[in-house]
Amino acid sequence: MRKHRTIVILILLLALIITGYIMNNAYLFSAALLSFYIFGFGTWSYVNFKKQLSKRSQIGLYLIIGASIFLGLFFLHWYSLNDTNIKIYDDINSYLKVLERYESYRINVQDYLHFVRDTLANDYTHIDTLLLASVAWVVPYSYSVHCTAVYILYYIPATMALLMIALKIYNGIQKSKPLSSLQVSISFLLILLSANMFYPLLNGFDDVWGLMFVGLLICQTFDIDYTKYSFKQVVSLSILSFLVILVRRWYAYFIIGFYLSFFLDLLIIQWKQWKFDRKQWGVLIATEGTIAALSIVALSFLNSNIIPKFLSNYSDQYEAYASSEISTRLMYLVNNFGYLLIGMAFLGAYVALKRPATFSITNRLITTVVIAMGIFATVQEMDFHHQYLIVWFLVVFAAFIYMYTINNLYLHHKRFTLLVASIILFNAVFPISTKTNSVQAYTNPLTTGLEAKPEAVTSETKSLYQLDSYLKTTMNDQNEFAYAVGDMKQLSSESFKRLYLPETVDNFPNMLETANADKRDGFPSYFFQAEYVVLSDPLASWYPEKQIEMLGLIELIKETTIGKEFYQPIQKIESNKYTYTVYHRIKEPTKDLVDSLYGAFQEKYPDDKFFQPNYALALSTIASESKSYDLWQNYFDIHGRDRIAVTVPTKGFKTYSFMVETYEANMSVTINLDGEQIEQQIVTIGKHDFEIPVDNSRILTVEISNPNNVAVHFTPTVLE
């Protein structure tokens, strides 16, 4: 009866979600979606914990979950208030997505869902904002509010799902010895407060949401029957696999390891039985084949670019972030996780492998984490949020061995057991340090060297405020651009743009995006649009010498004769660690200047045409009378002007190609070569490509008559 009631409620909530979408009512849609999410996961948790725990233990667990939510609110608020670090790049991504989009979500939910769908092929999707944005409608969305929302909506459910795996392993071995409410509560805290779990949250990441679906996947397949094909299970696994990948693309490494583990598991089972069962292999292949087909169809239906994106060569793109040997990376992980957590997890896995009832699931989980970690290691180094690919395994088996050991000892040595439990909990989580305004994640080799500290304003941060003020005062023309070259964690385009969050989302719109990874970012043609360049000395100790995106620019400006001819130092600001120098470009860029930087790329990549400069973009200039435009790496977004003029030097070139795109009105495009009109054309709404021969000419001008002052995208594509 209760099951039917639950299904009816979920169907009603789903109907409300659809109604909210059809009516384009964001409040109804969001409220129904949030209710569906909370009620669905809450029901799953209640049903499963009821199966695994006594009623008294359930009550104790629910009380500690409630207390964790309450105390988490205070801690995260305190931490954020004391943390004055400028949040940039990945640290700010999830938070920034909500700040930039929560209003558009409220205004038009249909358009917003289409936008979310379009982001599914990006490194960071916007699917997480569907739940988080509604929080911003109710309270001012500060960084502490963001971390708290992630903690409640994503972190605690993920912890509960991982605890469920540990409980299932424990009960698979000794269900006859039920856990007390205290033991269950401490096991929950062991996972919840594990520093490697919590650390990414303090830096604004919501990647932990994926672990909720990971936990659901593992629980769904805890006891697997290789003799029966269940379409119901196939559908549920397909949905969960689909959702895991949508949270963050690198969870696909987990999915690969997870489904490959079943093949190894079945192979070991049949090897032990000394028989080959063709039917079992057929069922497994049919099951996983259907899951793969359904997932691929669903992903492709939502966004056709998702699958091609998965097939990209990430090893090449992230070469800049894979700067150490595999052995070094492994030691880095060991130091991050700490000997205590690793030792507990390995002991837990060993005990579970020795028991027939849990051998299969343990074997599959070990295979999953080894494959996922192995594949990821071939692509790039693991940052702390990527370590969720491993952390789930460690905390699950650490929690299990804690339950197993403590419950056996407690029967005979109650005081000793409580002492051991206290020591384990204290060392496995991060204690509040005696240092002023700091929280140390780890304090010794038993734990590790990671630290989570709310930092006070440093000398480097003060220097950034000085640079920001100086550049804004110096750059009188709203169409002048700046470019920053330095330690990406301290001096970058993001540092300037996010300086005054949340009051101002983009503090410095005319700061061009800093390119830093050769094979991901390509040749920085748009750099030559910058009239001002900020260089850091030294660059950054972590930046690999084999990457020349930033090293080449520093050499061009400071050491080459042609660079000194074009760039003049006008200001110097010193901090404790760096000297920042502002350079002003005193002449328009030329082909020779671009080629000087290109020479550094040619030296390293002699046969790679991917690094060809886009001379059209590097050398095109928006005429001074055409104010108010932005540059987005490869195109100019020009708005609010009735006349737009673009000039480009053509000496030494044969062809100039460009694209004009307008969304709202027709306009006239006139092309002049050396002052003489050679073409005039009326362009309608849409995209229009032009290819102009420029042999034996000196300068080309493109004039766009825009009487309605609508936005125009001008994309210089080729100058060769």
Phi, psi and omega in degrees: 000313180297323179297317179295321179297319178298315180298318180298316180297317179296321178294318178297317179295321177297321177296322178293323176299312180296319178298316178299322178292313182297319180281354183057041180253104185295324182293315178294316181298311184292317180297318180292320180295315179296319179295318179299316181294311183292314181294319181297310180290322179298319178294316178301315181296314182300312182297316184284321177294328178297325179286330188264338188233156172287164182299320180295319179293324177299314181299316178300319179295316181295325177294318181289328175295315178298317179295323180296320177296313183297310181291327178299324178300314182291316183296312182295324177295314178298314182299313183294323179296327182269354182260108181255012175301145174280120183277126185221164174049232186298327181299330187255354192301308182297316180297316183295322180300321180290314181301320184282335192240352188295330178289318179294328175297316182291325183286317185212096185293328180294312178297324182293320178295325175295322177296315179301318178300320181292338181274356187294342178266001181276167175301318177242118176275170178254016182295330180292337182287345181299329177264323186286326185298327182296333177295322181292342177284339187260318183229154175304129191270078176281174180295323179293323177296320179298310181298322179293318179297318177296319180300314184283314187280329187241317189289310181296316175301321178297318179297318180296320180294320179290323176299323180299321178297314180299319179296319179296320178295315180300310182291338175291337182263311183216072178291340181290347179244083184296149181278146175281165180297325178294316180296319178293319181296317179294323177298319177298314180294327179300322178280312185301317186261006175302126188301324181289336173283318190277331187303314179299327179298321179295342178256017172085003183281143174244020181299339181300339179305324180300330181291336175296314179290327174301313179298318179296320178299313182294317179296324181295331184246020184302310176251108186255136177249108184282359183262349185236134175265119181245109181295326178300316178292323178301315181296314181295319178293324178297316180296314181295318178298318179300315182290322178302314183291325181292330180298304173213137187298328184288352171293349175299331177297321175296315182300317179299310179297321182299312183280332175290332182298332180293326179293316178295320180298314180294322178299316179293319179300313182288329177294320177295325181274354182054045176208151177250114181256104183297326182297318180297318178295322178296317178297316181296314181295319179295318180297308183289327177296318178293318178300315180298316182296314181296318181294317181295318179297316181296315179296317180292324179296318180291316182205115185293346182272354185294309184296312175303327179294321178296331183273002179295156179274087182290334178300320177290312186298325184253026179303327182295337183253016177236063191264003181231164180289160181303318181298322179294320180294322179296317179294325177299316179295317179300316180294325180290316184283327180088150184292328182295307181297315180296316180298316178297318182294316181295320178296318178298316179296322180296314180298316181294325178293330183284346182260126182305324184293334183241008181297313186298310182295321180294318177301318180292321180291321177296314179300317181301310185290325179294315180294314181300314180293320181296316180294315181298322182296336178282348184259307182199174176283150180279120168279173188297329180283331175294338183291354171300337176296339182246324188302320182304319181294315183295314184288328179297310183283334173293317178295320179297311184293330174298310179303312186296313184288312184296319182293326178286321179288325189299330182296332186240337186224073188296312183293316179298320181296317179296324178295313179299317180300318180296316180297315180299313182297319182296318183279334184277342178246175183267126176278151175287125186283163175280349180291147181296130175052042179221149174234119182262121182292321183221148185235351182200175182301336176295331182252268164176195185259000178294139176232141172242109184232130168285112189274145170283168178297122183263173176301323180294319180295318178299321179296324180295319176297322178295314178299317180300313180295317181296313182297318181294327178287322184283322184276085182287327181279124182294347180258012172276145183242157177234161182216135183247134179233110181184195176301118187299337180275350182236311182238109179198175176301322181295323181302317180287319185292325186258021187294330185237035174293150357270000183300318180233117183290314178239095183290336187221076183302331184267016172269112183290149183295130180285124175269136182220348181243114188311300190281347175269317188265339179073189181290129185279067183300323183290346177304325185287356173276351184276126175277339181232138181229132176253122179249141178255138177229116359287173182291284178190134183294332184277345188286122185290140182294337181286349177264130186244007179306313182260323179299321180295322179292320178297315179296319180302312187282321188266333191242337182272151179296316181292326178295317179294335178288328185263331187241130184238127178291134183234347180202145178225130179232129184249144174234190180295321186255332189228159167244123182255127179241130178263127178249143176249129177280119189263354177222156176294143182295152179235170178299322180297323179293315179298317182295332179296318176288321180300330180300323178295321178292320180298322181297322181272322183237070187296333185248009186259105182286352177300334185263018175295135177290149171265090182300327181300317179285318184296325189254349178291142180229130173280126184300151188298333180283352180260081182279168173068080173210159177241157177241121181247067176065308184232002177210157176264129176257102188254131185216149173077023180229139180274345177224129181236129180232129179239129179241151179210132176289134186242002181298127180091358180246162181247330185219140173235124180239145178206167178231137175246130180229129177227146185252343194238333186205158175285157178205168183255136177243122180242133183243125179244137178238117185053041176086353181251135180289127179244346180198145173218137186210140173271124179254137179266177180299130181132197181257140180222125181261141178233142174226116188244123173292134183231025179305138173057033178240168182249320184211141178240140179234132175249119179249129180243118177273119188230070187298336182270000178055039180270166180290140180229134172259123178244117184243105173287122187253316185218136168221104185219000000 
